[in-house]
Amino acid sequence: MENLLTVKQLAAKSPAFTEGGIRHLIFHNIDDFRTRCVIKVGAKVMLDADAVSEWLEDHRGGEA
């Protein structure tokens, strides 16, 4: 459970991402970001930090 973060916590942990940028990825489901990384419990949106890291690795070098 310690690898679950809120949008605000992920933005604080990874300054390259703003809260707005993360929310954009979630809302538009860019390259399956929401499908792969988001866990929603009621109104609470949590991000799986390990899944976010894997998603980023899949996009290394500009390849989707």
C-alpha positions in Angstrom: 0.0 0.0 0.0 2.9 2.4 0.5 3.3 2.7 -3.3 -0.1 4.4 -3.6 0.1 8.2 -4.0 -2.4 11.0 -4.5 -1.9 13.3 -7.4 -0.5 15.9 -5.1 2.0 13.4 -3.5 3.2 12.2 -6.9 3.8 15.8 -8.1 5.7 16.6 -4.9 7.8 13.4 -5.3 8.5 13.9 -9.0 8.8 17.7 -9.7 9.0 17.0 -13.4 5.2 16.4 -13.2 2.8 19.1 -12.2 -0.5 18.3 -10.6 -2.2 19.7 -13.7 -0.1 17.6 -16.0 -0.9 14.4 -14.1 -4.6 15.3 -14.1 -4.4 15.8 -17.9 -2.9 12.4 -18.3 -5.6 10.8 -16.2 -8.6 12.7 -17.7 -7.5 12.1 -21.4 -6.1 8.6 -20.6 -3.0 9.5 -22.6 -1.4 6.2 -23.8 -3.5 4.2 -21.3 -2.1 6.2 -18.3 -5.4 6.1 -16.4 -6.0 2.4 -17.2 -2.6 1.3 -16.1 -1.8 3.7 -13.2 -5.0 4.9 -11.5 -6.9 3.2 -8.7 -10.1 5.1 -7.8 -11.9 4.4 -4.5 -15.1 6.5 -4.4 -14.0 10.1 -5.2 -10.4 9.4 -4.1 -7.9 9.1 -7.0 -4.7 7.1 -6.1 -1.8 6.4 -8.4 0.3 3.2 -8.2 3.9 4.6 -8.1 5.3 1.3 -9.6 2.8 1.4 -12.5 3.7 5.0 -13.1 7.4 4.1 -13.3 6.6 1.2 -15.7 4.5 3.6 -17.8 7.4 6.1 -18.0 9.9 3.3 -18.9 7.6 2.3 -21.8 7.9 5.9 -23.1 11.6 6.3 -22.7 13.2 7.6 -25.9 9.9 8.9 -27.3 8.6 5.5 -28.3 5.0 4.8 -27.4 
